[in-house]
Amino acid sequence: MFRYLNKIKIFAILFILIFISCSEETILYNEIENPDSTIKTASLPQTQNKVYQSFPSFSSNSKLQFGDVKESDNLFSLVQMTLFSGNIPPVSLVDLLADSIQVDSAMVFFQTTDSLNTEFSLDLFSITSDQDSIFSDSLNYYTLDNFIDFEANLTLLNTVNLTSESISPDSTGLDSIKFMFESGSSSLDDLKQYFFDTNNYPSRTFMLKDQNNTLDELFTIESSESLNGPKMRVWFKAFVDEQTTIDTFITFFSQSDVSIFIPPVIEDNDLNFISLNSGSGLRSIIEFDLNLIDSLSRNELFKNSNLILDLESSNLNEGEEFYVVVSALQDSVESWSFSSPFIDDSDSEDEETENFITDLNFVISRKIEDNQIRIPIQAFLQGYKNGLFQHNELMLYSAPVNSPFDKVRLNLNDIEVMYVEP
C-alpha cells in the first residue's frame, strides 16, 4: 500500500510539471520589478529576405532512395565495398583471383523495410574506374562534374525484377534484395573480372539503377549507415596443398554510399516566397526591423511572440507533415546581393558567396498546421534584447524529419510581439 501511494505521488508530481511546462503563461507577473506593468503588442516588419541555396540534405543517411518522386529524378545510387573481408584472416577482393582459389558463387544483397506497389527492374553495375576512391566529403548532388563520368565507366553485372509480391518485409521488418552469381555463369565471370580485380578497377563500387525509369514511387534500401547495410558474400574453395581444401565463404561490407538525384527545378516563383526544400538545398534568410527592441528598458519581458507564415503552395500529399526550422544567424549577412553557389543569379553584381552559420542558442521547429505555421520566437527576441544575439536575421530551412522531396512556399507575416512593459 505504501508503494502504491508513493507511485500516485510521483505521477501527480509529473502531471503538475508537465502541465506547468505546457502552459503558455510562462511569465510570473509578481516577479516583475513593477507589479503594475501592462501588456503591450507590436509588429516587427521584415526589411529584407533572400532565398538561399545550400548543399542539399537527404535527411537520413541510413537509406538509399530510388524512384522519380515529386519532380525529383533518381539517377542512381553508388555503394563502395570494403577492400578486405570481415573475416580473420582478412581476404582482399583481388586475393579471390589467385590460382589457389576457386570462386563457386557470390551474392550481393541489400535489405529493405519498404513494400512495393509497382514493378521495376533494379540493375547492378560495377564502376570500372582507375581511381582508388570516388567518394569524398565534397561529393554531393551538384558537383558530379568534378568526378568521373559514371555512365561511361561501368559494366552491367546483374539485374533483378522487383514486384509487390517479391518484396514483403518479414516479422523483423526486413526483406532482402539478392543479386545471385551462380557457378559457371557469365555474370560470375563479369563480377570476378570487373569487380574483384581491384588492380585494374580499384574503385570497388557498385551502381544501382532503375534503367527503365519505371519506378514512380519512393523505394528505399538500407545504407552503410545502417546495421543492415549492403553486403557481398562469396563462396569459394581454397587449395592449401594437394591433400587440403577449404570450402568456405567470406563477407564484404559497404563502407560508403550515396544516392544521386536531380532535385526539383528551382523556379523564378520560388524566389518570391520563403521557399524550403532540403533536396534542392533551398533555405530562406529574413531580416527584421528590431529597433523597437533596442528602445525597451531592462525590465520589459517578451511573451507569446510568434513568427507566422501562411502556406502559399506545396507538393505535400494529403496527410503528410512538413516541419520548418528557424535559427538565429551567428554572423550578419554582409551583402543581400550575394549569389548563392547554385542558383543562377546572372543579374547580381556580387559574385562572392557566403557561408551562413546558425547560432545553436536559438533553434526551434514547428510543423505546418491548417495551412499556417506559428513559430514562437520570444526566446530569440529576449536574447536579442539581452545581448545574447547580435544580429537581426533568422534562417528558415526544412527540418531533417521531412522528406527531401517535399517543397513548400510560404508567405511571411510581420512578427506579432507581445511584451510586458513596467
C-alpha positions in Angstrom: 0.0 0.0 0.0 2.9 2.4 0.8 4.5 1.7 -2.6 1.1 2.3 -4.3 0.7 5.7 -2.5 4.3 6.7 -3.5 3.5 5.9 -7.1 0.4 8.1 -7.0 2.5 10.9 -5.6 5.2 10.5 -8.3 2.5 10.5 -11.1 0.9 13.6 -9.5 4.2 15.5 -9.4 4.9 14.5 -13.0 1.5 15.7 -14.1 1.9 19.1 -12.4 5.4 19.5 -14.0 4.0 18.7 -17.5 1.0 21.0 -17.0 3.2 23.9 -16.0 5.7 23.3 -18.8 2.9 23.2 -21.4 1.2 26.3 -20.2 1.5 29.4 -22.4 1.7 31.6 -19.3 5.4 31.5 -18.9 5.8 34.9 -17.2 5.2 35.2 -13.5 4.0 38.8 -13.1 4.8 39.0 -9.4 8.5 38.6 -10.4 8.5 41.7 -12.5 10.0 44.7 -10.7 7.0 46.8 -11.3 3.8 45.0 -10.3 1.6 47.5 -12.1 3.0 46.6 -15.5 0.9 46.4 -18.6 0.9 44.1 -21.6 1.6 45.7 -25.0 1.7 44.5 -28.6 3.6 45.5 -31.6 4.5 44.3 -35.1 8.1 43.9 -36.3 8.2 44.1 -40.1 10.7 42.4 -42.3 13.3 44.6 -44.0 14.9 42.1 -46.4 14.7 38.4 -47.3 16.6 36.1 -49.6 16.2 32.6 -50.9 19.5 30.9 -50.4 20.6 27.5 -51.8 22.9 25.5 -49.6 24.2 22.0 -50.1 21.3 19.5 -50.4 20.4 17.2 -47.5 18.6 13.9 -47.9 17.7 13.8 -44.2 18.6 10.3 -43.3 21.9 8.6 -44.2 20.5 5.2 -43.3 18.6 4.9 -46.6 19.4 4.7 -50.3 16.5 6.1 -52.2 15.0 5.2 -55.6 12.2 6.4 -57.8 11.1 9.6 -59.5 9.1 11.4 -56.8 7.6 14.9 -56.7 9.7 16.1 -59.7 12.9 14.7 -58.2 14.5 12.2 -60.6 16.7 9.4 -59.2 19.7 8.9 -61.4 21.5 6.1 -59.5 23.0 5.1 -56.1 26.6 4.2 -55.5 27.8 1.7 -53.0 31.5 1.2 -52.2 32.5 -2.1 -50.6 35.4 -2.8 -48.2 38.6 -3.9 -49.9 39.1 -6.7 -47.3 36.5 -9.2 -45.9 35.3 -9.0 -42.4 36.8 -12.5 -41.7 40.0 -13.3 -39.9 42.4 -13.5 -41.5 41.1 -10.9 -43.9 40.9 -11.7 -47.6 41.1 -8.9 -50.2 38.9 -8.9 -53.3 41.9 -9.4 -55.6 43.0 -12.4 -53.5 39.9 -14.2 -54.8 41.5 -14.3 -58.3 44.6 -16.3 -57.1 45.3 -19.7 -58.7 44.8 -21.4 -55.3 41.2 -20.0 -55.1 38.1 -21.3 -56.9 35.1 -19.0 -56.6 32.0 -21.1 -56.7 29.3 -18.4 -56.4 28.5 -15.0 -54.9 25.6 -12.9 -53.7 25.3 -9.2 -53.4 22.3 -8.4 -51.2 20.5 -5.4 -49.8 17.9 -5.0 -47.1 14.7 -3.0 -47.3 11.9 -2.2 -44.9 9.7 -1.0 -47.8 6.9 -2.7 -49.7 6.2 -2.0 -53.4 3.1 -1.0 -55.3 4.6 -1.1 -58.7 7.1 -3.3 -60.6 10.6 -2.3 -61.7 14.0 -3.8 -62.6 17.0 -2.9 -60.5 20.3 -3.1 -62.3 23.6 -3.7 -60.6 26.8 -2.3 -62.3 30.4 -2.2 -61.4 32.2 1.2 -61.7 35.2 0.4 -63.8 37.3 3.4 -62.8 41.0 3.6 -62.3 40.5 5.9 -59.3 41.0 4.4 -55.8 38.0 6.1 -54.4 35.2 8.1 -56.0 33.9 9.2 -52.6 34.9 12.3 -50.7 33.4 14.8 -48.3 32.6 17.1 -51.2 30.6 14.6 -53.2 27.1 16.0 -53.5 24.2 16.3 -55.9 25.7 19.3 -57.7 29.3 18.6 -58.2 29.2 15.4 -60.3 31.1 17.2 -63.0 34.1 17.2 -60.6 34.2 13.4 -60.7 34.4 10.6 -63.2 31.7 10.1 -65.8 29.9 7.3 -64.1 27.7 6.4 -67.0 30.8 6.0 -69.2 32.7 3.9 -66.7 30.5 1.0 -65.8 29.7 -2.6 -66.6 26.4 -4.3 -66.1 26.7 -7.3 -63.7 23.2 -8.4 -62.9 19.5 -7.5 -62.9 16.7 -8.3 -60.5 13.0 -7.8 -61.1 11.2 -6.5 -58.1 7.4 -6.7 -57.7 4.9 -6.2 -54.9 4.8 -10.0 -54.4 8.6 -10.4 -54.3 9.1 -7.6 -51.7 7.4 -8.3 -48.4 9.2 -7.5 -45.2 9.1 -10.3 -42.6 8.4 -10.2 -38.9 11.7 -8.4 -38.4 10.6 -5.7 -40.7 13.2 -6.5 -43.4 13.3 -8.2 -46.7 16.3 -9.0 -48.9 17.1 -8.0 -52.5 19.5 -10.6 -53.8 21.7 -10.5 -56.9 22.9 -14.1 -57.4 26.1 -15.0 -59.3 25.9 -18.7 -59.9 28.8 -21.1 -60.6 29.8 -21.2 -64.3 27.6 -18.2 -65.2 28.8 -15.3 -67.3 27.6 -12.9 -64.5 30.1 -14.5 -62.1 32.9 -14.2 -64.7 32.0 -10.5 -65.0 32.0 -10.0 -61.2 35.4 -11.5 -61.0 36.8 -9.5 -63.9 35.2 -6.1 -63.3 34.8 -6.0 -59.5 37.3 -8.4 -57.8 40.2 -7.2 -60.0 41.0 -4.1 -57.9 44.4 -3.8 -59.5 42.7 -2.6 -62.7 39.4 -1.3 -61.2 40.3 -0.1 -57.7 37.1 1.9 -57.0 35.3 -1.4 -55.8 32.0 0.5 -56.2 28.6 -0.8 -57.3 26.0 1.3 -59.0 22.3 0.6 -58.5 20.0 2.0 -61.1 16.5 1.7 -62.5 17.5 1.9 -66.1 13.9 1.9 -67.5 12.8 4.7 -65.2 9.5 2.9 -64.4 9.5 3.4 -60.6 7.2 6.3 -59.8 7.1 5.8 -56.0 9.8 6.1 -53.3 11.6 2.9 -52.6 14.4 2.7 -50.1 17.1 0.2 -49.1 19.3 0.3 -46.0 22.6 2.1 -46.5 26.1 1.6 -45.0 25.0 3.8 -42.0 22.5 1.1 -41.1 23.3 -2.2 -39.3 21.6 -3.9 -42.2 23.7 -2.2 -44.9 24.7 -3.7 -48.3 26.9 -6.9 -48.2 28.6 -9.2 -50.6 29.1 -12.9 -49.7 31.5 -15.1 -51.7 31.6 -18.9 -51.6 34.9 -20.4 -52.6 37.4 -23.3 -52.3 40.9 -22.6 -51.1 43.5 -25.3 -52.1 46.1 -25.3 -49.3 48.1 -28.3 -50.6 47.4 -31.4 -52.6 45.6 -33.0 -49.6 43.9 -30.0 -48.1 41.0 -28.0 -49.5 39.0 -25.4 -47.5 35.4 -24.9 -48.6 34.1 -21.7 -47.0 32.7 -18.2 -47.6 33.6 -14.7 -46.7 31.6 -11.4 -46.4 32.4 -7.9 -47.6 30.6 -4.9 -46.3 29.6 -1.5 -47.6 31.7 1.4 -46.3 30.4 4.4 -48.3 27.3 5.1 -50.4 25.2 7.9 -51.8 22.0 8.4 -53.8 22.3 10.8 -56.8 19.2 12.7 -57.6 18.2 15.6 -59.8 16.1 17.7 -57.4 13.0 19.8 -58.3 13.7 22.7 -60.6 14.2 26.0 -58.8 11.6 28.3 -60.4 11.6 32.1 -60.5 8.5 32.0 -58.4 10.5 30.3 -55.6 12.5 33.5 -55.1 9.4 35.5 -54.4 8.4 33.5 -51.3 10.0 31.8 -48.3 10.9 28.6 -50.2 12.2 25.5 -48.5 13.3 22.1 -49.8 16.2 20.0 -48.5 16.7 18.1 -51.7 17.4 21.3 -53.6 19.1 22.9 -50.6 16.6 25.8 -50.6 16.7 27.9 -47.5 15.5 31.4 -46.7 17.0 34.2 -44.7 14.9 37.0 -43.2 16.0 40.3 -41.7 13.7 42.1 -39.3 13.4 45.7 -38.1 14.2 45.3 -34.3 14.6 48.9 -33.5 11.7 48.6 -31.1 13.6 46.1 -29.0 16.6 48.4 -28.8 14.4 51.0 -27.2 12.9 48.8 -24.5 14.1 49.0 -20.9 15.7 46.3 -18.9 12.5 45.2 -17.1 10.4 44.6 -20.2 9.9 40.9 -21.0 8.6 39.1 -24.1 5.8 36.6 -24.2 3.6 34.9 -26.9 5.6 36.4 -29.8 5.2 34.4 -33.0 6.7 34.3 -36.4 3.6 33.5 -38.6 3.8 32.1 -42.1 1.0 31.2 -44.4 1.3 28.3 -46.8 1.4 29.6 -50.4 1.9 26.3 -52.2 3.4 22.9 -51.6 3.8 19.4 -53.2 2.7 17.7 -50.0 0.2 14.9 -50.3 -2.8 14.6 -48.0 -1.8 13.6 -44.5 1.9 14.4 -45.0 3.6 16.8 -42.5 6.2 19.4 -43.0 8.4 20.9 -40.2 10.1 24.2 -40.5 13.3 25.0 -38.5 14.1 28.6 -37.5 17.5 29.6 -36.3 19.4 32.8 -35.5 22.4 33.6 -37.6 25.8 33.7 -35.9 27.1 36.3 -38.4 25.2 39.0 -40.1 24.5 38.9 -43.9 27.2 41.1 -45.4 25.6 41.7 -48.7 22.0 40.9 -49.7 23.0 40.9 -53.3 25.1 37.8 -52.8 25.0 34.9 -55.4 24.3 31.5 -53.9 26.6 28.7 -55.0 23.9 27.1 -57.2 21.1 29.5 -58.1 21.9 31.2 -61.4 21.8 34.8 -60.5 23.3 36.4 -63.5 21.8 39.9 -62.6 23.8 40.0 -59.4 26.9 42.2 -59.4 28.3 40.4 -56.4 29.9 37.1 -57.5 31.1 36.3 -53.9 29.3 33.6 -52.0 28.7 33.5 -48.2 28.5 30.7 -45.7 25.8 31.1 -43.1 26.4 29.6 -39.7 23.4 29.3 -37.4 23.5 30.0 -33.7 22.7 26.9 -31.7 21.4 29.1 -28.8 18.2 29.5 -30.8 16.9 26.7 -32.9 13.2 25.8 -32.9 11.0 23.7 -35.1 7.2 23.7 -35.8 5.0 21.9 -38.3 2.6 23.4 -40.8 -1.0 23.1 -39.4 -4.2 24.4 -41.1 -2.1 25.9 -43.9 -0.1 28.1 -41.5 2.9 27.8 -39.3 3.3 29.6 -36.0 6.8 29.6 -34.5 7.3 31.1 -31.0 10.3 33.3 -31.0 10.1 35.1 -27.7 13.3 33.4 -26.7 15.1 35.0 -29.7 13.7 38.4 -29.0 14.5 38.3 -25.3 18.0 37.0 -26.2 18.5 39.9 -28.7 17.3 42.4 -26.1 19.8 41.0 -23.5 22.7 40.9 -25.9 22.8 37.1 -26.4 22.2 37.5 -30.2 23.8 40.3 -32.1 22.1 40.1 -35.4 18.5 40.6 -36.6 18.4 37.8 -39.2 16.7 34.4 -39.0 17.3 31.4 -41.2 14.4 29.1 -42.2 15.1 25.6 -43.6 13.5 22.2 -44.0 13.7 20.0 -40.8 15.7 16.8 -41.1 12.5 14.7 -40.4 11.0 15.9 -43.7 11.2 14.0 -46.9 13.9 15.6 -49.1 11.3 15.7 -51.9 8.9 17.9 -50.0 8.9 21.5 -51.1 6.8 24.4 -49.8 6.4 28.1 -50.4 5.4 30.3 -47.5 4.1 33.9 -47.2 5.7 35.8 -44.4 3.7 38.0 -42.0 5.2 40.6 -39.6 6.3 39.3 -36.3 3.5 39.7 -33.8 5.1 40.8 -30.5 3.6 40.8 -27.0 5.7 42.2 -24.2 5.3 43.3 -20.6 6.0 47.0 -20.0 6.6 48.2 -16.4 
